[in-house]
Amino acid sequence: MAKGEHKYQVSVEWTGNQGSGTSGYRQYTRDHLIRAGSKPAIPGSADPAFLGDPTRWNPEDLLVAAASACHKLWYLHLCADAGIRVMTYVDDARGVMLESPDGGRFTEIVLHPHVTIRSGDDQALALQLHHAAHAQCYIANSFNFPVRCEATIATAEA
């Protein structure tokens, strides 16, 4: 493995055989388990629009979550380095996927991080660091569609 190269391995096991395998489009569930090493398994399925279980994570949810989490991790790192103390961080991220005859694709993800910083810290810098975090985000840099960030910054009351 080259210096700076990181490899990731997951296992996705289909658990949706209802007894007759894929004998028909409606004869099986889309349920699966996602595993990576000794981490807890993630129960997955398809989006409900594609006959999936709405109580399980679907690949589209996980894609949006990956973009949001990567941005957050970079942002917290950059704030720590800049001396800005983040007190809370919640992102209500949204992704848009369009179906097409050839399968469809995501057209954008919009992050909406709501950040509270320590009173007296530089709000303008805290907002600017979202741009730097976006530039560093491994996940966003891997997509062939835009990832936008519409952040809000508040200060904690003393």
C-alpha positions, -999 to 999 in steps of 0.1 A, spaced: 0 0 0 14 34 -10 21 60 16 -11 80 22 -32 53 6 -60 39 28 -81 9 20 -116 1 33 -134 -32 33 -170 -39 41 -192 -70 37 -228 -67 26 -248 -98 32 -283 -101 17 -308 -115 43 -340 -111 22 -345 -146 9 -381 -154 18 -378 -191 7 -378 -188 -31 -348 -165 -37 -354 -140 -64 -381 -160 -82 -399 -127 -87 -394 -90 -81 -418 -89 -52 -408 -124 -38 -378 -112 -18 -369 -84 6 -341 -60 0 -328 -65 36 -291 -68 41 -265 -64 68 -234 -42 64 -204 -52 84 -168 -39 87 -145 -58 110 -158 -60 146 -180 -29 143 -217 -33 149 -237 -44 119 -258 -18 101 -292 -31 91 -298 -20 55 -325 -23 28 -336 -3 -3 -354 30 -2 -391 23 4 -398 36 -32 -379 5 -43 -397 -20 -20 -373 -14 9 -379 -15 46 -383 21 58 -369 12 93 -335 3 78 -307 24 63 -306 25 26 -275 32 4 -288 67 -4 -291 75 33 -256 63 39 -242 83 10 -256 115 24 -245 106 59 -210 99 47 -207 134 31 -222 150 63 -199 131 87 -167 138 67 -175 175 65 -182 176 103 -149 158 111 -128 182 90 -147 212 104 -142 202 140 -105 196 133 -101 230 117 -120 248 145 -98 231 171 -67 242 153 -81 278 150 -90 281 186 -127 281 180 -146 260 205 -175 242 190 -202 235 216 -228 218 194 -230 207 158 -261 193 141 -263 189 103 -297 184 86 -282 172 53 -303 165 22 -295 147 -10 -313 147 -43 -313 117 -66 -330 115 -99 -342 83 -115 -336 78 -152 -339 49 -177 -302 41 -172 -305 39 -134 -304 74 -121 -278 94 -101 -274 119 -73 -275 155 -85 -265 173 -53 -261 171 -15 -267 202 6 -253 203 41 -271 224 66 -248 224 97 -262 243 127 -231 251 148 -229 268 182 -195 282 192 -183 296 225 -193 331 232 -166 355 222 -151 333 195 -149 346 159 -182 339 141 -169 350 107 -139 327 110 -162 298 122 -183 303 91 -152 306 68 -139 273 82 -168 255 66 -153 264 32 -119 250 42 -136 218 56 -154 214 23 -121 216 4 -106 190 26 -135 165 27 -124 132 11 -160 121 5 -171 154 -12 -140 154 -33 -149 119 -46 -183 128 -60 -192 138 -95 -220 161 -84 -219 192 -62 -220 192 -24 -230 226 -10 -228 238 25 -253 263 40 -241 267 75 -255 287 104 -233 298 134 -247 308 168 -228 316 200 -234 300 233 -247 322 260 -222 328 288 
